Amino acid sequence: MKLPHHLLAVACIGWPPAHALAADADQGRTLVIEARCEDCHSDRYGGGDGTQIYLRSDRRVNSLAQLAAQVSVCNAQLSTGWFPEDEAHVVAYLNRQYYKFR
Ligand code: HEC
C-alpha cells in the first residue's frame, strides 16, 4: 500500500525536532541511565554508582572537546543507536553535573 502524500507532509511538519536544535542536559541524563553507562564504569572504578570516574583526580577529560570525544568512544562500545544530537545531550548532562567546563 502506498502512503497518501498528505500523511507524509504531516509527519514532516515537526522536523527538525526542537531537541535537535540545542543540547538538552535533562534528555542526556535519561540517555545515560537507559544506556547503563555507569554499570561499566562502576565495575572498573571501585564500585559505587559509577560516577566517580568523572571526578577522579587523574581523569582523562579536561575540556568540552575531550568530553565529547570520550562520550563517542564509550558510546561506540554499546549499541545505543544514538544520533549525534543524543551524544550532544549526554555531553551537556555530564558537563552540567560533573565537569562544569565553560
Ligand atoms: C564497556 C565499558 C564502558 C561503557 C559501557 C562505558 N564506558 Fe565510559 N569509560 C570506560 C572506561 C574504561 C573509561 C576510562 C578510560 C581511561 O581511563 O582511559 C571511561 C571513561 C569515560 C569518561 C571519561 C572519564 C574521565 O576520566 O574524565 C566519560 C565521560 C565516559 N566514560 C562516558 C561514558 C558514557 C556517556 C557512556 C554511556 C554511553 C559510557 N561511558 C559507557 C568504559 C565504559
Boltz pocket constraint, residues with backbone or C-beta under 6 A from the ligand:
constraints:
  - pocket:
      binder: B
      contacts: [[A, 32], [A, 35], [A, 36], [A, 37], [A, 38], [A, 40], [A, 41], [A, 44], [A, 53], [A, 54], [A, 55], [A, 58], [A, 59], [A, 60], [A, 61], [A, 67], [A, 70], [A, 71], [A, 74], [A, 75], [A, 77], [A, 78], [A, 80], [A, 90], [A, 94]]
      max_distance: 6.0
